Amino acid sequence: MNENHAKLCPSPEWAAWLQGEVLPALTAGGVDLGREMLEVGPGPGAATDWLRHRVSRLVALEADEAAAATLTGKLAGTNVEVVSGDATAMDFPDGSFDSAGSFTMLHHVPTAALQNQLLAEVLRVLRPGGVLIGSDSLGSDGLHHFHVDDTYNPVEPATLLTRLQTLGFGKITVTVDHAVLFAAYKPDPDAKCED
Ligand SMILES: C[S@@+](CC[C@H](N)C(=O)[O-])C[C@H]1O[C@@H](n2cnc3c(N)ncnc32)[C@H](O)[C@@H]1O
């Protein structure tokens, strides 16, 4: 993360945007996060701090060791377990989580292939019927400049639905407004068909 992120991501304004706008929108309409949730790329934890009140156990998987150590200290004694590691190659067994979250982090994954690998890993570690909720910033010149000397690989919203579908997600919603928001479910072969 560059200096711009070091200022923005831990700020109260960023937490207010994620917690007041993005996360309520993503969980509106009866999205069930279940008991055990995985968050990939928590950074300073703006989303983590909101999500942890809505599940019994939250595992936050962070690639940056320093960020993981800081978040571990911040959330010590809570229901959050911070794990240092790469979400494109997770150690968790298949079907470990009821839900997963990815916020403002996919554009920090350097290639589309690695983004797909990360999303495929999320699908693998979700239980059947589990849901991935996510958000990311829309690509723009301003966002490009914000990422000077940093990874910048924004997700193209128009292709996201197809990518998620190709990876094997079932019911998928992609919404584009000030950011791209998405929810995608892992198919449950035992679920009753309501069609
Ligand atoms: C811009 S920050 C977003 C932090 C937080 N999700 C938020 O929205 O405030 C992106 C975070 O994703 C992490 N990250 C990037 N690639 C990752 C990967 N492959 N596995 C786990 N974390 C990753 C970065 O280290 C960074 O902390």
Ligand as a Chemical Component Dictionary entry (heavy atoms), coordinates in Angstrom:
data_LIG
# 
_chem_comp.id                   LIG 
_chem_comp.type                 NON-POLYMER 
_chem_comp.pdbx_formal_charge   0 
_chem_comp.three_letter_code    LIG 
# 
loop_
_chem_comp_atom.comp_id 
_chem_comp_atom.atom_id 
_chem_comp_atom.alt_atom_id 
_chem_comp_atom.type_symbol 
_chem_comp_atom.charge 
_chem_comp_atom.model_Cartn_x 
_chem_comp_atom.model_Cartn_y 
_chem_comp_atom.model_Cartn_z 
_chem_comp_atom.pdbx_ordinal 
LIG C1  C1  C 0  -6.945  -1.103  -0.254 1  
LIG S1  S1  S 1  -6.769  -2.271  1.054  2  
LIG C2  C2  C 0  -8.479  -2.497  1.543  3  
LIG C3  C3  C 0  -8.601  -2.815  2.997  4  
LIG C4  C4  C 0  -10.043 -3.036  3.488  5  
LIG N1  N1  N 0  -10.635 -4.217  2.879  6  
LIG C5  C5  C 0  -10.890 -1.827  3.231  7  
LIG O1  O1  O 0  -11.744 -1.867  2.322  8  
LIG O2  O2  O -1 -10.699 -0.830  3.924  9  
LIG C6  C6  C 0  -6.415  -3.842  0.238  10 
LIG C7  C7  C 0  -5.891  -4.891  1.225  11 
LIG O3  O3  O 0  -5.871  -6.154  0.568  12 
LIG C8  C8  C 0  -4.689  -6.831  0.945  13 
LIG N2  N2  N 0  -4.394  -7.846  -0.069 14 
LIG C9  C9  C 0  -4.014  -7.631  -1.350 15 
LIG N3  N3  N 0  -3.836  -8.800  -1.985 16 
LIG C10 C10 C 0  -4.113  -9.791  -1.080 17 
LIG C11 C11 C 0  -4.118  -11.196 -1.134 18 
LIG N4  N4  N 0  -3.776  -11.852 -2.252 19 
LIG N5  N5  N 0  -4.459  -11.885 -0.034 20 
LIG C12 C12 C 0  -4.816  -11.237 1.108  21 
LIG N6  N6  N 0  -4.815  -9.892  1.230  22 
LIG C13 C13 C 0  -4.473  -9.169  0.151  23 
LIG C14 C14 C 0  -3.655  -5.718  1.030  24 
LIG O4  O4  O 0  -2.508  -6.115  1.750  25 
LIG C15 C15 C 0  -4.460  -4.624  1.709  26 
LIG O5  O5  O 0  -4.404  -4.709  3.110  27 
# 
loop_
_chem_comp_bond.comp_id 
_chem_comp_bond.atom_id_1 
_chem_comp_bond.atom_id_2 
_chem_comp_bond.value_order 
_chem_comp_bond.pdbx_ordinal 
LIG C1  S1  SING 1  
LIG S1  C2  SING 2  
LIG S1  C6  SING 3  
LIG C2  C3  SING 4  
LIG C3  C4  SING 5  
LIG C4  N1  SING 6  
LIG C4  C5  SING 7  
LIG C5  O1  DOUB 8  
LIG C5  O2  SING 9  
LIG C6  C7  SING 10 
LIG C7  O3  SING 11 
LIG C7  C15 SING 12 
LIG O3  C8  SING 13 
LIG C8  N2  SING 14 
LIG C8  C14 SING 15 
LIG N2  C9  SING 16 
LIG N2  C13 SING 17 
LIG C9  N3  DOUB 18 
LIG N3  C10 SING 19 
LIG C10 C11 SING 20 
LIG C10 C13 DOUB 21 
LIG C11 N4  SING 22 
LIG C11 N5  DOUB 23 
LIG N5  C12 SING 24 
LIG C12 N6  DOUB 25 
LIG N6  C13 SING 26 
LIG C14 O4  SING 27 
LIG C14 C15 SING 28 
LIG C15 O5  SING 29 
# 
